[in-house]
Amino acid sequence: MPDKAQINIQGMTCAACVRRVENALKKVEGVVDVSVNLATARATVTHLPRWGGVSALAGAVTEQGYEFLGELTDESADPVEKARARDLRELTVKVICGAVLSVIIFFGSMQHWFGFLRGIPHQAMLITLFVLTAPAVFWVGSRFFVGAFKAAKQMTSDMNTLVAVGAFSAYAYSAAVTFFPRFFESAGIAGHVYYDGAAMIITLILLGRLLEARATGKTSGAIKKLIGLKPKTAHVLRDDYEVETPVENLQIGDRILVKPGEKVPVDGMVLTGQSTLDESMLTGESMPVSKEPGQKVFAATINQTGSFTMQATGVGSDTMLAHIIRMVEEAQGSKAPIQRIADKVASVFVPVVFGIAAVTFAVWYFLPESGSFSRALINFVSVLVIACPCALGLATPTAIMVGTGLGAQSGILIKGGEALEKIHKLSVIVFDKTGTLTRGEPEVVRIVGADGSDEKQVLSVAAALEKSSEHPLAKAILRRAANEQTPVNAADNFLALSGMGATAFIEGQQCLIGNRFLMNDQNVSIDLMENTAAEMAREGKTVVYVARNKKVIGLIALADVPKTSAKVAVQRLKHRGLKVAMVTGDNAGTAEGIASQLGIDRVMAEVLPGGKADEIRKLQDEGEVVAMVGDGINDAPALAAADVGIAIGTGTDVAIEAADITLIRDDLTGVPEAISLSASTMRVIKQNLFWAFIYNIIGIPIAAGVLYPFSGILLNPEFAAAAMAFSSVSVVSNSLRLKRVWKNEKERTVA
C-alpha cells in the first residue's frame, strides 16, 4: 500500500523549477508519484513501503541546486516560513537597490540630456556606469544567473536563462564599447552603451518576482490559524479532583470537565450534564447543537451554556480538527502549478536564439568579401539584444498586476496569477450554504397563533421570555420584536432549561418557550400545532413553541435566509453557461428549500467537512473545472481541493487564507465579476505575449542581416535595444487597457 511523505524545498521560482524537482524526485527508488506545489514550497511524495527514504529525497533536491528544508512531520512545524521571510526581505532590498541604481545609470547613460552632467568627461562617465551596473546586474539579478546555471546543468533553459542572457549581453556589449572603442570605430559604427537597459531588465522582472512571492507566501498561514484554534489546557478529573493539564498530555479515556465559554479540548463523549455547543467552526451551521450524555463532542468547538463532563476518545492527531488540518495540507500540496506560456516556450526559444546568433556570426565572418570579426560580433550581439526577454518577462506580470489591482478596487482579492489563469476555465461553481449563500444566522420567517391568540401576542410573550437569553434564536426573536415595535413586558423568575428552552412569569402567568421536549416535560399539549410544526420542519425551519398557563398559544419558525446578492449571482453565473451547485452539512429539506429559492439545480446535503472536499474531487473526476465558494473553517479543505477556492471576506481567517480569491464585501456578485476579470486578464496576457514575440519574429532576422543583400539594412544594437524597449512599452500599455476590457466584459455578462 503506497504511503506519503511531505518535504519542504526552498529556492524554486518558476514552473521549470517544479518540473526539475519532480523529475529528480521521481527517480528515487520506490517513489510512485510526486506533486510539487510552488506556492507552498512543498513536495508530496507517494512511495512504496520499500523505498530510498527521506535522505534520498534530500539528495535529489540538493543535486538540482535547491535547498532541502526537512520533512513535514508535525502540524506545527513550518520550516518554509522562516526561509520565505528571509527571501522576501532579500527580494525587497534588491528591488529597491536595483531601482535606485537603474535611475542613476539612466541619467549617466543619457548624459547629453542633462546639462549638469555635461561637464563630466565621457570616458569617466562610461567607467562609472560600468562599475555601477555590475552590482545591478550580478548582485541584484543573482537569482537569474543562478537559475540559468541550474537549468544549464540539466541541459535545458527557462525564463531565468532568458533574463540572464539578455542582461549579460547588454552589459558585456556596453563594457566592450567602454574599454575597446577602437574596435567599433574600425567597423565604421558609433559605440553606444546599454547599461541602463541591463539594469532595468533585472529590476523590472525582479519586481514581478517580489509581488508574486508576497501573494503566494500566505498559504501556510491557513494551517497556522487552524492550529491556533486548539485550546491549550483542559480540566481533567482525577479522583474527583480537578487538575489543569496541557492538552498535548491528554490520553484516551481521560475524564474532562468543560465549563461554559470554554473550548472542548479534544474529541470525546458526554458523560454527565447538558449543554449547547457552537459547532460552526466544524460544520458551518449557525444553529447551536444540544448535547446530552452519550453524544459526541469535538475539539475546538465552543461550549455555550451548561457545564458537562466528557471522556476523551480522540487526542492529538486523531481529532477531527487535526484531520481537517491534514486535509488542507494534502489538498494544497496536490495542486500542481500552472505551466506558464513563457516558461513553456523558454526551453525552445533560448537555444533557437543562440543558434541564430551563432549562425549570424559565422555568416558575417566567413561569407562577405569584407567580412570582419567586429561586424560579425556586432550582428551577433544585435540578435541577442533584440531577443532580450524583457517584454516576454513583463507580458504576464504586468497584466496580473493590473488585474489584481482592479480586483482589489472592486473588493476581489486575488492571490497571485494562478487563480487568474484558472478561473475563466471553470465549468462548475459550488457554494457552501450557511454564511455563504445565506446570512449565517437565524431569522424569524413565520409566526402562527393558536386558540385565539394572534401573531403579535405570540411574539410579545416570546420576546419577554427571550430578553434574558443569549441564545442565537433568542436574538432573532428580539430583532423581530424590535422591528415590529412589539411591546415587551417584564419577565420574573426567568429560568433557562439547557437543551430545551426557558420559563418565566409574565404578568403573573407562567410562560414557556422552547422545543417539543420542553412542552412534553411541562405537560403542555401541542396536538393542535403538531401538523403545522411538522410541515415547517420538513422545509428545514427550526420551530419553537410558545405557551402560557400550560396551554400553547402559538409557534415561531426560524430559518437561515438567503443573502440578497445570492440569486443575482447565481443568475449571472448561469448566464455565463456555468453549472451551479450547493454543498452543506445541513439536512436535505433545508438545503432543497434554499436551492429552489435561488435556482440552484444540484444539491449535496448532509455532507461532513471531509466530505465536502470529496464532493469537489468527484466533480473533478467527472472532468469538471470546479470553484468552491465558502466562508467557514469546515470549508477550508474543499477550498484548497478545488481548482479555485473563493472565500467570503466576512468569514473565518482560515477559509480566507486557504482560498485563492477572497471577496472583501459580503456580496456574491463578486464571483461572476472575478470570472469576468479572469477572462479579460487572460485575453490581455495572450495579446501581450503576441506583442512580445512579434518583435522577436520580425527583429531577429533583420538583426541577423537577412535584409542586407536586398536593401543594405542592418540592425545595429542601439536599434535592436529600441525595438526591445518598444515591445516592452507595447506590453505595458496593453496591460493598462485592462480596465476598459473588463468593463466591457462585465456589461456583456449582465446584459
C-alpha positions in Angstrom: 0.0 0.0 0.0 1.6 3.3 -1.1 2.4 5.8 1.7 3.0 9.6 1.6 5.8 11.9 2.7 5.9 15.7 2.6 9.1 17.6 2.3 9.9 21.4 2.3 12.0 22.9 -0.5 13.4 26.4 -0.8 14.7 28.1 -4.0 12.0 27.2 -6.6 11.0 30.2 -8.7 9.0 29.0 -11.7 7.2 26.1 -13.3 10.5 24.9 -14.8 12.0 24.6 -11.3 8.9 22.5 -10.3 9.4 20.2 -13.3 13.1 19.7 -12.5 12.4 18.8 -8.8 9.5 16.5 -9.7 11.6 14.6 -12.3 14.5 14.3 -9.9 12.3 13.0 -7.0 10.6 10.5 -9.3 14.0 8.9 -9.9 14.3 8.0 -6.2 13.9 4.3 -5.6 10.3 3.3 -4.6 8.8 6.6 -5.4 5.4 6.2 -7.3 4.3 9.8 -7.8 5.4 13.3 -6.9 3.4 16.6 -6.7 5.4 19.8 -6.1 3.5 22.9 -5.1 5.3 26.1 -5.9 3.2 28.3 -3.7 3.7 26.2 -0.5 7.3 25.2 -1.4 6.3 21.7 -0.6 6.5 18.3 -2.3 4.1 15.4 -1.6 5.8 12.1 -2.4 3.8 8.9 -2.8 6.1 5.9 -2.3 6.1 2.2 -1.7 6.9 0.6 1.7 10.4 -0.2 0.4 12.0 3.0 -0.9 15.0 5.2 -0.7 13.8 7.3 2.2 13.8 11.0 3.0 17.6 11.1 2.8 17.4 10.1 -0.8 14.8 12.8 -1.4 17.1 15.4 0.2 20.0 14.3 -2.0 17.9 14.6 -5.2 16.7 18.1 -4.2 20.2 19.3 -3.3 21.7 17.9 -6.6 19.3 20.1 -8.5 20.6 23.2 -6.7 17.7 23.7 -4.3 17.6 23.7 -0.5 16.1 20.8 1.4 14.3 22.2 4.5 13.3 18.9 6.1 10.3 16.6 6.2 6.9 17.8 7.3 6.2 15.5 10.3 4.3 17.8 12.7 1.4 20.1 12.1 3.1 23.0 13.9 6.3 22.7 12.1 6.7 25.2 9.3 10.4 25.4 8.2 9.4 27.1 5.0 8.1 30.2 6.7 11.4 31.4 8.1 13.2 30.8 4.7 10.4 32.6 2.9 10.5 35.6 5.1 14.3 35.8 4.6 13.8 35.6 0.8 11.1 38.3 0.9 13.5 40.6 2.8 16.3 39.9 0.3 14.0 40.5 -2.7 12.7 43.8 -1.2 16.2 45.1 -0.6 17.4 44.1 -4.0 14.4 45.6 -5.8 15.0 48.9 -4.0 18.7 48.9 -4.7 18.1 47.9 -8.4 15.5 50.7 -8.8 17.9 53.3 -7.3 20.9 52.1 -9.4 18.7 52.0 -12.6 17.7 55.6 -12.2 21.3 56.8 -11.6 22.5 54.7 -14.5 19.8 56.0 -16.8 20.9 59.6 -16.0 24.5 58.7 -16.8 23.7 56.9 -20.0 21.7 59.9 -21.2 24.5 62.4 -20.2 23.8 64.6 -23.1 20.2 65.2 -22.0 21.1 66.6 -18.6 23.1 69.9 -18.5 24.5 69.3 -15.0 26.3 66.1 -16.2 27.8 67.5 -19.4 31.0 68.7 -17.6 32.0 65.1 -16.7 34.4 63.5 -19.3 32.6 60.9 -21.4 35.1 58.1 -20.8 35.0 58.7 -17.0 31.2 58.5 -17.1 31.3 55.2 -19.0 33.7 53.7 -16.5 31.4 54.9 -13.6 28.4 53.3 -15.3 30.4 50.1 -15.8 31.1 50.0 -12.1 27.5 50.9 -11.0 25.9 48.4 -13.4 27.9 45.5 -12.2 26.0 45.2 -8.8 22.7 46.0 -10.5 23.2 43.0 -12.9 25.2 40.5 -10.9 24.1 41.1 -7.3 20.5 42.3 -7.8 20.0 39.8 -10.5 22.0 37.0 -9.0 19.0 34.6 -8.7 18.5 34.8 -12.5 22.1 33.8 -13.2 21.9 31.0 -10.5 18.7 29.8 -12.1 20.2 29.9 -15.5 23.2 27.9 -14.3 20.9 25.2 -12.7 19.0 25.0 -16.0 22.2 24.6 -17.9 23.4 21.8 -15.7 20.2 20.0 -16.7 20.8 20.7 -20.4 17.7 22.9 -20.5 16.6 26.6 -20.3 13.9 28.7 -18.7 12.9 32.3 -18.0 16.0 32.7 -15.8 18.1 31.8 -18.8 16.4 34.4 -21.0 16.8 37.2 -18.4 20.4 36.3 -17.7 21.4 36.1 -21.4 19.6 39.4 -22.2 21.0 41.4 -19.3 24.5 39.9 -19.7 24.6 40.6 -23.4 23.7 44.2 -22.9 26.2 44.6 -20.1 29.0 42.8 -21.9 28.5 44.7 -25.1 28.5 48.0 -23.2 31.7 47.0 -21.4 33.3 46.3 -24.8 32.3 49.8 -26.0 33.6 51.3 -22.9 37.1 49.7 -22.9 37.6 48.9 -26.6 36.0 51.8 -28.6 38.5 51.5 -31.5 37.2 48.0 -32.3 33.8 49.6 -33.1 35.3 52.5 -34.9 37.2 50.1 -37.2 33.8 48.7 -38.2 32.6 52.2 -39.1 29.9 52.4 -36.4 29.5 54.5 -33.3 29.7 52.7 -30.0 26.6 53.0 -27.8 26.2 51.7 -24.3 23.2 49.9 -22.8 24.0 49.8 -19.1 20.6 51.3 -18.3 18.8 48.6 -20.3 20.8 45.8 -18.5 19.9 47.3 -15.0 16.2 47.9 -15.8 15.7 44.4 -17.3 16.8 42.9 -14.0 14.9 45.3 -11.7 11.6 45.1 -13.5 11.5 41.4 -13.7 12.7 41.1 -10.1 9.8 43.4 -9.1 7.4 40.9 -10.6 9.0 38.1 -8.6 8.7 40.1 -5.4 5.0 40.8 -6.0 4.4 37.1 -6.8 6.3 36.0 -3.7 4.2 38.2 -1.4 1.0 36.9 -2.9 1.9 33.2 -2.6 3.7 33.5 0.7 0.4 33.4 2.8 -0.7 29.9 2.2 1.0 28.4 5.3 -1.0 31.0 7.4 -4.2 28.9 6.9 -2.5 25.9 8.7 -1.3 28.2 11.5 -4.8 29.6 12.0 -6.2 26.1 12.3 -3.6 25.0 14.8 -4.3 28.2 16.8 -7.9 27.0 17.3 -6.8 24.2 19.6 -7.2 25.0 23.3 -4.0 25.0 25.4 -5.2 23.3 28.6 -8.1 21.1 29.9 -9.7 20.5 33.3 -9.0 16.8 33.9 -10.9 15.0 36.7 -8.6 12.6 38.7 -10.2 11.0 41.8 -12.9 13.7 41.7 -10.2 16.4 41.8 -9.9 19.0 39.0 -6.4 19.2 37.5 -5.5 21.7 34.8 -3.5 19.8 32.2 -1.8 20.7 28.9 -3.9 19.4 26.0 -0.9 17.6 24.5 -0.7 15.4 27.7 -4.3 14.2 27.5 -4.9 10.5 26.8 -7.8 8.5 25.5 -10.1 7.7 28.4 -9.4 10.8 30.5 -12.4 12.4 32.2 -12.6 16.1 31.4 -14.8 18.9 32.8 -15.8 21.6 30.2 -17.2 24.9 31.6 -19.4 27.5 29.9 -17.5 29.6 27.4 -14.6 27.1 27.1 -13.5 25.2 24.0 -13.8 21.5 24.0 -10.1 20.3 24.3 -10.3 17.0 22.4 -12.8 14.8 20.7 -14.9 12.8 23.2 -18.3 11.6 24.5 -20.5 13.4 27.0 -20.7 11.6 30.3 -22.8 13.8 32.5 -24.5 17.2 32.2 -26.3 19.0 29.3 -25.3 22.0 27.2 -25.5 23.6 23.8 -22.3 23.8 21.7 -21.3 26.2 18.9 -20.0 23.8 16.2 -20.0 26.3 13.4 -16.2 26.1 13.0 -16.6 22.4 12.2 -20.0 22.1 10.4 -20.5 25.7 9.2 -24.0 25.6 10.7 -25.0 28.6 12.8 -27.6 26.9 15.0 -26.2 25.7 18.3 -26.3 22.0 19.0 -27.7 20.5 22.1 -25.5 17.8 23.8 -26.6 15.2 26.2 -24.9 12.1 27.8 -23.8 9.7 25.1 -23.4 12.3 22.4 -20.1 13.1 20.7 -18.3 16.5 21.0 -15.3 17.7 19.0 -12.1 19.6 19.7 -12.2 23.4 19.4 -16.0 23.6 19.4 -17.3 26.2 22.0 -19.4 25.3 25.0 -22.1 27.9 25.3 -24.4 27.3 28.3 -24.0 24.5 30.8 -21.1 22.5 32.2 -20.6 18.9 31.3 -18.1 16.1 31.8 -16.7 14.1 28.9 -14.5 11.2 28.2 -11.7 11.7 25.6 -12.0 9.4 22.6 -9.7 11.2 20.2 -6.5 13.1 21.1 -3.6 14.7 19.3 -3.6 13.8 15.6 -6.8 11.7 15.9 -9.1 14.7 16.5 -11.5 16.0 13.8 -9.6 19.3 13.8 -6.3 17.5 13.1 -8.0 15.6 10.3 -9.1 19.0 8.8 -5.6 20.4 9.1 -4.2 17.3 7.2 -6.8 17.6 4.5 -5.9 21.3 3.9 -2.2 20.4 3.7 -2.8 17.5 1.3 -5.2 19.4 -0.9 -2.8 22.3 -1.2 0.1 20.0 -1.9 -1.8 18.3 -4.7 -2.2 21.5 -6.7 0.4 21.4 -9.5 1.4 25.0 -10.6 0.2 26.2 -14.0 2.7 25.9 -16.8 3.3 29.5 -17.8 3.2 30.0 -21.6 6.5 31.9 -21.3 8.1 29.0 -19.4 6.9 26.5 -22.0 8.5 28.3 -24.9 11.7 29.2 -23.0 13.2 25.8 -23.4 12.9 26.1 -27.1 13.3 29.9 -27.6 16.7 30.3 -25.9 18.5 27.5 -27.9 17.0 28.8 -31.1 18.2 32.4 -30.3 21.7 31.2 -29.5 21.7 29.1 -32.7 20.6 32.1 -34.8 23.2 34.3 -33.2 25.9 31.7 -33.8 24.9 31.3 -37.5 24.8 35.1 -37.8 28.3 35.4 -36.6 29.6 32.6 -38.8 27.9 34.0 -41.9 29.1 37.6 -41.4 32.6 36.4 -40.6 33.2 34.0 -43.4 30.9 34.8 -46.3 31.1 38.5 -47.2 34.2 39.7 -49.0 34.5 42.4 -46.5 33.7 40.1 -43.6 35.3 41.2 -40.3 35.3 40.0 -36.8 33.9 43.3 -35.4 30.9 43.4 -37.8 30.2 39.7 -37.1 30.3 40.3 -33.4 28.1 43.3 -33.6 25.4 41.4 -35.5 25.8 38.5 -33.1 25.1 40.9 -30.2 22.3 42.6 -32.0 20.5 39.3 -32.3 20.9 38.6 -28.6 19.9 42.1 -27.6 16.7 42.2 -29.7 15.9 38.7 -28.3 16.1 40.1 -24.8 13.1 38.8 -22.9 12.1 42.0 -21.1 8.7 42.1 -22.9 8.3 38.4 -22.5 9.0 38.7 -18.8 6.6 41.6 -18.4 3.8 40.1 -20.5 2.2 38.1 -17.7 3.2 40.0 -14.6 2.0 43.4 -15.8 -1.4 42.1 -16.8 -1.7 40.2 -13.5 -0.6 43.3 -11.5 -3.2 45.4 -13.2 -5.8 42.7 -12.9 -5.3 42.1 -9.2 -5.3 45.8 -8.7 -8.6 46.2 -10.4 -9.9 43.3 -8.4 -8.9 44.8 -5.1 -10.6 48.1 -6.0 -13.8 46.1 -6.6 -13.5 44.1 -3.4 -11.9 41.0 -5.0 -8.5 40.0 -3.6 -6.6 37.5 -5.8 -3.6 35.6 -4.6 -1.2 35.7 -7.5 -1.6 34.9 -11.1 -2.5 31.2 -10.8 -6.1 31.9 -9.8 -6.5 34.5 -12.6 -5.3 32.0 -15.1 -7.6 29.2 -13.9 -10.9 30.9 -13.0 -12.0 31.7 -16.5 -11.8 28.0 -17.4 -14.4 27.0 -14.7 -17.3 24.8 -15.5 -19.0 24.4 -12.1 -19.3 26.7 -9.1 -20.1 25.0 -5.8 -21.4 27.2 -3.0 -21.4 26.4 0.7 -24.8 27.2 2.2 -24.6 28.6 5.7 -22.8 32.0 5.8 -22.1 32.0 2.1 -25.5 31.7 0.2 -27.4 32.5 3.4 -26.9 35.1 6.1 -25.5 32.6 8.6 -27.8 33.5 11.4 -31.4 32.5 12.2 -34.2 34.9 11.3 -37.9 34.7 12.2 -39.7 33.7 9.0 -43.2 32.8 10.3 -45.4 33.2 13.4 -48.5 31.2 13.8 -51.1 31.9 16.6 -53.3 29.2 18.2 -56.6 29.1 20.1 -57.5 32.8 19.5 -54.0 34.2 20.0 -52.8 36.5 17.3 -49.2 36.8 16.0 -48.4 40.0 18.0 -49.4 38.3 21.3 -47.2 35.3 20.5 -44.3 37.5 19.6 -44.7 39.7 22.7 -44.7 36.7 25.0 -41.7 35.1 23.2 -39.7 38.4 23.3 -40.4 38.8 27.0 -39.1 35.3 27.7 -36.0 35.6 25.5 -35.0 39.1 26.8 -32.6 37.5 29.3 -31.3 34.8 27.0 -28.0 34.9 24.9 -29.2 32.1 22.6 -29.0 32.9 18.8 -32.7 32.0 18.4 -33.5 34.5 21.2 -31.6 37.3 19.4 -33.6 36.6 16.2 -36.9 36.8 18.1 -35.8 40.0 19.8 -34.8 41.6 16.5 -38.2 40.7 15.0 -40.0 42.3 18.0 -37.8 45.4 17.8 -38.5 45.7 14.0 -42.3 45.5 14.6 -42.2 47.7 17.7 -43.9 44.9 19.7 -44.3 45.7 23.4 -42.2 43.5 25.6 -43.3 43.1 29.3 -41.0 42.3 32.2 -40.4 38.6 33.0 -39.9 37.4 36.5 -38.2 34.2 37.8 -36.5 33.6 34.5 -35.0 30.1 34.2 -33.1 28.7 31.3 -33.5 25.0 30.7 -30.5 23.6 28.9 -31.3 22.0 25.6 -35.0 22.7 25.9 -35.8 26.4 26.3 -36.8 28.8 29.1 -39.6 29.6 31.5 -40.6 32.8 33.4 -43.6 34.6 34.8 -45.1 37.4 32.8 -47.9 39.5 34.4 -48.3 36.7 37.0 -48.8 34.0 34.4 -46.3 31.1 33.8 -45.0 31.2 30.2 -42.8 28.8 28.3 -40.8 28.9 25.1 -38.9 26.0 23.7 -38.9 22.8 21.7 -41.4 19.9 21.9 -39.2 18.2 24.6 -39.9 21.2 26.9 -43.6 21.1 26.2 -43.7 17.4 26.9 -41.7 17.9 30.1 -44.1 20.6 31.3 -47.2 18.5 30.3 -48.3 21.1 27.6 -50.3 19.6 24.8 -49.0 20.5 21.3 -51.5 18.4 19.3 -53.2 21.5 17.7 -49.9 22.7 16.3 -48.2 19.4 15.5 -49.1 19.2 11.8 -48.1 22.9 11.2 -44.8 22.3 13.1 -44.1 19.1 11.2 -44.6 20.9 7.8 -42.2 23.6 8.8 -39.6 21.1 10.0 -39.8 19.4 6.6 -39.0 22.7 5.0 -35.8 22.9 7.2 -37.2 25.5 9.6 -36.5 25.4 13.4 -39.7 25.5 15.3 -40.2 26.8 18.9 -43.5 26.6 20.8 -44.8 29.4 23.0 -47.1 28.5 25.9 -49.0 30.3 28.7 -50.6 28.7 31.7 -49.9 25.2 30.4 -51.5 26.0 27.0 -49.9 26.5 23.6 -50.6 30.0 22.2 -48.6 29.7 19.1 -45.3 28.8 17.4 -42.4 30.6 15.8 -40.5 29.3 12.8 -36.9 30.4 12.3 -34.5 29.8 9.4 -31.4 31.0 7.8 -32.4 33.0 4.8 -30.6 33.7 1.5 -28.5 36.8 1.1 -29.9 39.4 -1.3 -27.0 39.1 -3.7 -27.2 35.2 -3.9 -30.0 35.0 -6.5 -28.4 37.6 -8.7 -25.0 35.9 -8.5 -26.5 32.5 -9.5 -28.4 34.0 -12.4 -25.2 35.7 -13.8 -23.2 32.5 -13.4 -25.8 30.6 -15.3 -25.9 33.3 -18.0 -22.1 32.6 -18.5 -23.0 29.0 -19.1 -21.7 27.7 -15.8 -23.3 25.0 -13.7 -24.1 26.0 -10.1 -24.3 23.6 -7.1 -24.6 23.8 -3.4 -22.9 21.7 -0.7 -23.9 21.8 3.0 -23.8 19.8 6.2 -27.5 20.8 6.8 -30.4 18.4 6.3 -31.8 17.8 2.8 -35.1 19.6 3.4 -33.4 22.9 4.4 -30.9 22.6 1.5 -33.6 21.9 -1.1 -35.6 24.8 0.1 -32.8 27.3 -0.2 -31.7 25.9 -3.6 -35.2 26.2 -5.0 -35.4 29.9 -4.0 -32.1 30.6 -5.7 -32.5 28.5 -8.8 -29.7 26.0 -7.9 -30.2 22.6 -9.6 -27.6 20.4 -7.9 -27.7 20.0 -4.1 -25.2 18.0 -1.9 -26.7 17.9 1.6 -25.7 16.4 5.0 -22.0 16.5 3.9 -19.4 16.5 6.6 -16.2 18.7 6.3 -14.1 16.0 4.9 -16.9 15.0 2.6 -17.0 18.5 1.0 -13.5 18.0 -0.3 -14.5 14.6 -1.6 -17.5 16.0 -3.4 -15.2 18.5 -5.1 -12.9 15.7 -6.2 -15.9 13.7 -7.6 -16.8 16.7 -9.8 -13.2 17.0 -10.9 -13.1 13.2 -11.7 -16.2 13.9 -14.0 -14.0 16.3 -15.9 -15.3 19.5 -14.4 -13.2 22.5 -13.5 -14.5 23.4 -10.1 -14.6 26.5 -7.9 -15.6 26.3 -4.3 -17.1 29.3 -2.6 -17.2 29.2 1.3 -16.7 31.1 4.5 -16.1 28.6 7.3 -13.2 26.6 8.7 -15.1 23.5 7.7 -14.9 24.7 4.1 -11.1 25.0 4.2 -10.3 21.5 2.8 -12.8 22.0 0.0 -11.5 25.4 -0.8 -8.0 24.0 -1.1 -9.0 20.9 -3.1 -11.0 22.9 -5.7 -9.3 24.2 -8.8 -10.1 27.7 -7.5 -11.1 28.4 -3.9 -13.2 31.6 -3.3 -13.7 32.8 0.3 -16.1 35.3 1.7 -14.2 38.1 3.4 -16.6 38.2 6.3 -15.8 34.5 7.0 -13.0 32.9 9.0 -9.3 33.7 8.5 -8.6 30.1 7.8 -11.1 29.9 4.9 -9.7 33.2 3.5 -6.1 32.1 3.6 -6.9 28.6 2.2 -8.6 30.2 -0.7 -7.2 31.6 -4.0 -9.6 34.5 -4.1 -11.3 36.5 -1.3 -14.4 38.6 -1.7 -13.9 41.5 0.7 -17.5 42.6 0.6 -20.2 40.2 1.6 -21.6 40.3 -1.9 -21.7 37.2 -4.0 -21.9 39.1 -7.3 -18.2 39.3 -6.8 -18.0 35.7 -8.0 -19.1 36.3 -11.6 -17.1 39.6 -11.5 -14.0 37.6 -10.6 -14.6 35.2 -13.5 -15.1 38.1 -16.0 -11.9 39.7 -14.6 -10.0 36.5 -15.2 -11.3 36.2 -18.8 -10.3 39.8 -19.5 -6.9 39.4 -18.0 -6.1 36.2 -19.9 -7.2 37.9 -23.1 -4.7 40.7 -22.4 -1.9 38.3 -21.4 -2.3 36.5 -24.7 -2.2 39.8 -26.6 0.9 40.8 -24.6 2.7 37.5 -25.5 1.8 38.2 -29.1 3.4 41.6 -29.0 6.4 40.3 -27.0 7.1 37.7 -29.7 6.2 39.6 -32.8 9.2 42.0 -32.4 11.5 39.0 -32.0 10.0 37.2 -35.0 10.5 40.4 -37.1 13.5 41.8 -35.5 15.8 38.8 -35.1 16.0 38.1 -38.9 16.7 41.8 -39.5 19.4 41.9 -36.8 20.9 38.8 -38.4 21.1 40.7 -41.7 18.5 39.0 -44.0 17.6 42.4 -45.5 21.1 43.4 -46.2 21.5 41.7 -49.6 18.3 43.4 -50.8 18.3 46.9 -49.2 21.6 47.2 -47.3 19.7 47.5 -44.0 21.4 46.3 -40.9 20.0 46.5 -37.3 22.7 47.9 -35.1 22.5 47.1 -31.3 21.0 50.5 -30.4 18.1 50.0 -32.8 17.7 46.4 -31.5 17.5 47.8 -28.0 15.0 50.4 -29.1 12.8 47.7 -30.7 13.1 45.7 -27.4 12.1 48.8 -25.4 9.2 49.5 -27.8 7.9 45.9 -27.3 8.0 46.4 -23.5 6.1 49.7 -23.9 3.5 48.0 -26.0 3.1 45.2 -23.4 2.7 47.6 -20.5 0.3 49.9 -22.5 -1.8 47.0 -23.4 -2.0 45.8 -19.8 -3.2 49.3 -18.8 -6.2 48.8 -21.2 -7.4 46.0 -18.9 -9.8 48.3 -17.0 -11.7 49.1 -20.2 -11.6 45.5 -21.4 -13.0 44.3 -18.0 -15.8 46.9 -18.0 -16.9 45.7 -21.4 -16.8 42.1 -20.3 -19.0 42.8 -17.2 -21.5 44.7 -19.3 -21.8 41.8 -21.7 -22.3 39.4 -18.8 -25.0 41.5 -17.1 -26.9 42.2 -20.3 
